[in-house]
Amino acid sequence: MDTHPKASIGRPRGFDADEALERAMRVFWEQGYEGASLTDLTSAMGITRTSMYAAFGNKEELFRRALERYTEGPASYAARALREPTARQVATAFLNGSVRATTRPDCPTGCLGVQGSLAAGDPGRPARDALIAWRDEAISHLRDRFQRAVDEGDLPPDTDPGLLARYLMTVANGIAVQAVGGATRDDLRQVADMALRTWPPA
């Protein structure tokens, strides 16, 4: 009687795909799309280029997967903020979340969604376009939430939800850029507090 287990069909990847994607995300976060070479990525992921292509597709697809992971991980504060009961609490949670995410001691500074591809040549255009869409989607979610706040009387009736959403995103993006430049968490919290002082009264 053969007591040896049968080999599974197909060759196992031999690496932890989630861990590899986490490491790729950090490389893109720190170096940007064009700054991150395939050698940088595969070295950090601990895999060969062949394995990377087989598991994640090309560099552009890997970047999109990394951005999804970033959205669900370090940037998940944005989705949580939308569930706050008032518009002001949404804005407070959004900006404070941005400060925390861009100044975490165990992560690169700044925001992958901002610095990932600010200035891109032709090779980086797909990444730049993906990040523009990513930021626009966040603005859209904020706009819809602030429109609800207007409808419920939580914001003044003459509030422009779209402008308010873009203002909040602009402040958050500025926080990310300042974090890369060396601004401390306390510095940036003061910036967030100042931005909230001009928040529309209910």
Beta strands, then each sheet from edge to edge (+ up, - down):
end
